[in-house]
Amino acid sequence: MFGDFRNVRIFVKPGPTDFRKSINGLAVLSEESMRQEAMSGNLYIFCNRGRTRIKVLYWDQNGFCLWLKRLEENKFPWPNTEEEAREISREEFSWLLRGIDFWNQYKKLQYTRVS
């Protein structure tokens, strides 16, 4: 499927993506907006405005593959800014597909006083 999956990196595009875009448009986004090499074999993940669908784009030896997952209920947790977005691990990718919000797992609490 991914060739040597151990070397595959996974990148998330923050904020909503226009889902009228297909392979070519998403490949351009991965290179221009995400500053990555679309034909590297890495995974590039995009989410629609309603956060009910994600698209995963990757290059597989001789062509691009595009996957789509649509949630029937709930929404995908999704970063809105470059600061929140980052490369994610395979484990975090699995969590994302299950709807687990690992971006907000540890919210920093700020108190002004003890009592």
Secondary structure, 3 states (H helix, E strand, C coil): CCCCHHHCCEEEEEEECCCCCCHHHHHHHHHHCCCCCHHHCCEEEEECCCCCEEEEEEECCCCEEEEEEECCCCCCCCCCCCCCCCEECHHHHHHHHHCCCCCCCCCCCCCCCCC
